[in-house]
Amino acid sequence: MKITRAEQLYLFTIYDLSKRMKCVKSADLARNLGYSRPSVFGLINKLIEKKLVFKEENKNIILTREGLLAAKKISNRHRLIRQALIGLGASKDVAERDARNIENNISDELLEKIDNHIEKHLNELKNKTTILE
């Protein structure tokens, strides 16, 4: 199933908000994303149709199993790209903004290479620290 860039943004935001808030509602998304409630309502309905989220009777927006898996993948991509940009010397703010722009256009192959590169350097740092101790 193809998940559009806008849908990915919503899934990522729902996932992120759900880690910080007891429940996520359309108004929370609208406020966080800076969109109108009708815009949010429309996209949430598309996510419901794709079975990526559902709404409880009290209007809480919940990620389905498929939605949670997609959101975690999006979050992981974002984290890896952000870390790579910071490692290249970007400020946290620039890395955060640019990671959002890059994450929807990067291939799984390149993302895996970035992940392996970061892991390699982390392991090298661990080895150096162990030697110094």
Secondary structure, DSSP 8 states (H G I E B T S, - for coil): ----HHHHHHHHHHHHHHHHSS---HHHHHHHHT--HHHHHHHHHHHHHTTSEEE-TT--EEE-HHHHHHHHHHHHHHHHHHHHHHHTT--HHHHHHHHHHHHTT--HHHHHHHHHHHHHHHHHHHHHHHHH-
